[in-house]
Amino acid sequence: MSENPDAVTPEDDSDWPRNYFNYFTEIEEHFQRARGTGLFLLSPLDWALIETWKNAGVPLAAVLKGIDEAFKKWRSRKVRRRLINSLAYCTQAVLEAAQRLPGEGSAPVMTEAPFAADELRNHLGKAAEALRERSGRPFEEVASALETLSADIENQMHDLEGLERRLTAMEDKMVAAVRSVQREEDLLLMREKLDRDLKPYRSKMTADQLALLEHRYLDTALLERARLPRISLFYLH
């Protein structure tokens, strides 16, 4: 990719097989370069937003282009009251960029895996081990399913999109199990923090976008609070 933070190279569109599973890292690094602060860390809200874009099929090229356009607009202002401290500031620009890329909203066809079978086996195995340390039938069932997938890794490598759908369903099962044992007070605190983080950006999003983002944010917060692993392939690296 270009070193110029205001440009997106053609490679962003043509290299989808690799970028499909580097979606998070590519966006994080691009945002840091555009902001000019390499040590800036994305917040839980930012990660939830990236996951929302990924699940909605927003092309990586559209996200990178939207980030560039948001920063370009910000730099053109005569008065800059504060730095851009969240990806949420770029939401509208990202969605507008996605609309200008017809036919690219769906998930790409995987022509080759961006990781080896051993890497995937290790990823599933570690997640299963972590879940075996937790008591509860849902965690035992997910751990068992992960072990079965790991043993059949060669076949799984031929249908990574199908595997990702299964892993996402397993994560949903884990979230449901964790949510069922949370105190109402803890859930309320998570919701209040989300509301504070989202407050500056609500006007930039539609009600549907906000609902999806809130859902992913709270799911992620619950898994982090329970110290449970993310098993999606997007967390492999």
Salt bridges, closest charged atoms under 4 A:
ASP6 OD1 - ARG75 NH1 2.98
ASP15 OD2 - ARG18 NE 2.67
GLU26 OE2 - ARG18 NH1 3.06
GLU51 OE2 - ARG216 NH2 3.02
GLU51 OE2 - ARG230 NH2 2.85
ASP68 OD1 - HIS30 NE2 2.80
GLU69 OE2 - ARG100 NH2 2.62
ASP118 OD1 - ARG121 NH1 2.54
GLU141 OE2 - ARG137 NE 2.78
GLU141 OE1 - LYS173 NZ 2.40
GLU147 OE1 - ARG132 NH2 2.79
GLU154 OE2 - ARG121 NH2 3.97
GLU164 OE2 - LYS54 NZ 3.84
GLU171 OE1 - ARG230 NH2 2.97
ASP186 OD1 - ARG183 NH2 3.12
ASP186 OD2 - ARG225 NH2 3.10
ASP195 OD1 - ARG202 NH2 3.04
ASP197 OD2 - LYS193 NZ 2.91
GLU214 OE1 - ARG191 NH1 3.43
GLU214 OE2 - ARG202 NH2 3.40
ASP219 OD1 - ARG179 NH2 3.01
ASP219 OD2 - HIS215 NE2 3.14
ASP219 OD2 - ARG216 NH1 3.35
